Amino acid sequence: MTARQTQNLRVPGPTPVPPDVARASSQPMVNHRGPEFAACMREVVAGLKPWFGTRHDPLLLTGSGTGAQEAAVVNVLSPGDEVLAITAGAFGDRFADIAEAFGARVHRHEVPWGTAADPDEVGATLDRLPGVRAVLLTHNETSTGVTQNLAAIARAIRDRVPSPLVIVDGVSSIGAVPFDFDGWGIDVAITGSQKAWMSPPGLAMAVMSERAWEAHLEARMPRFYWDFSKARKYGERGTAPFTPAVSVVYALHEALRLMSAEGQEAVFARHHRLATRIRKGIEELNLELFADPSVRSDAVTAVRVPQDVDGKGLLRVLRERYGVVLAGGQGNLEGTIFRIGHLGWIRDEDVDQLLDALRAALEEIRLPQAG
Ligand SMILES: *Cc1c(COP(=O)(O)O)cnc(C)c1O
């Protein structure tokens, strides 16, 4: 068990949980319909708002990020609705697939993996598709390490008359990088507890605009567990329609306290500074970064596996000998890249250890071939 406690867990979720957050999550259980839970939940809802950049109350949902993607789709759309999905990687594809599974007519605006969408081209695609009711997009594409220029893309969408709903998967971005739900004109945004929020998996959060609530009244995709009317109604009373992940709400409560004590600007600056250090360290090891330089994410970095290295072997050596746990590539990128999660609870010493381990593991794994 000590090996696990000393692991430097650097996958893009679940992310490490600070000791105070782990302690908070192990508090005695309470009635989720009682006053203790209501007080905790109300503070969580209030604490989340500045990170989303919204005056709306976030909904707390029990489920993973994918559950929240599904919830975002089924709460505002109807079967047969035309939807544009901007896809730049595995999570964008998943969002499109979910909409398709519930009967939307999905058009895909695909951009090459490792690049970001050009807002003008998104506008041009929408010109050709005047019937589109909603645009799905992934703010931070976790499979490629790319952050979209969400402000500009949202503007390109909102400029149209009538303007489609802007539905954003912010699972790996919100809490780690600036997000301005109200200012950018986002209609639905979702995130998950195990990413930037330094909390265990199990909770998802969603914010809806007024326009989204209007669309919700008309939306006819099947929904029951994910029905946002229920989540809102019970949320107003400081509880949830079904048994929530109480321990994760406690954890998130403490994590938000830590994040707010550090300060929002400081949290964003730390993510940017450590991401920059990691990218620089990677290049100093003569490794190649996967994503386009101008759109590299401050939450996750994708690195090309060098020709002379077996990617799986490298991750195994890092884990077994150095306690550093990284992620492989997803979909088409399996075996071609590996990914470093640097969102949530990450400090300079974690980055030092990660880069030292990577240098040593590369030397070790290359030795047999060299000899
Ligand atoms: C992790 C992630 C998801 C999926 O979350 P799960 O909790 O694994 O279901 C969806 N979108 C993005 C961008 C993610 O990073």
The ligand as an SDF file (V2000), in Angstrom:
LIG
                    3D

 15 15  0  0  0  0  0  0  0  0999 V2000
  -12.3000   12.6030  -18.4340 C   0  0  0  0  0  0  0  0  0  0  0  0
  -13.1120   13.2680  -19.4670 C   0  0  0  0  0  0  0  0  0  0  0  0
  -14.4110   12.8390  -19.7900 C   0  0  0  0  0  0  0  0  0  0  0  0
  -15.0200   11.5880  -19.2380 C   0  0  0  0  0  0  0  0  0  0  0  0
  -15.0960   11.5740  -17.8870 O   0  0  0  0  0  0  0  0  0  0  0  0
  -15.3620   10.1810  -17.1110 P   0  0  0  0  0  0  0  0  0  0  0  0
  -15.4480   10.6740  -15.7090 O   0  0  0  0  0  0  0  0  0  0  0  0
  -14.1900    9.3110  -17.3870 O   0  0  0  0  0  0  0  0  0  0  0  0
  -16.6220    9.6260  -17.6250 O   0  0  0  0  0  0  0  0  0  0  0  0
  -15.1310   13.5490  -20.7280 C   0  0  0  0  0  0  0  0  0  0  0  0
  -14.6090   14.6280  -21.3240 N   0  0  0  0  0  0  0  0  0  0  0  0
  -13.3670   15.0610  -21.0650 C   0  0  0  0  0  0  0  0  0  0  0  0
  -12.8570   16.2620  -21.7760 C   0  0  0  0  0  0  0  0  0  0  0  0
  -12.5790   14.3910  -20.1290 C   0  0  0  0  0  0  0  0  0  0  0  0
  -11.3370   14.8170  -19.8690 O   0  0  0  0  0  0  0  0  0  0  0  0
  1  2  1  0
  2  3  1  0
  2 14  2  0
  3  4  1  0
  3 10  2  0
  4  5  1  0
  5  6  1  0
  6  7  2  0
  6  8  1  0
  6  9  1  0
 10 11  1  0
 11 12  2  0
 12 13  1  0
 12 14  1  0
 14 15  1  0
M  END
$$$$
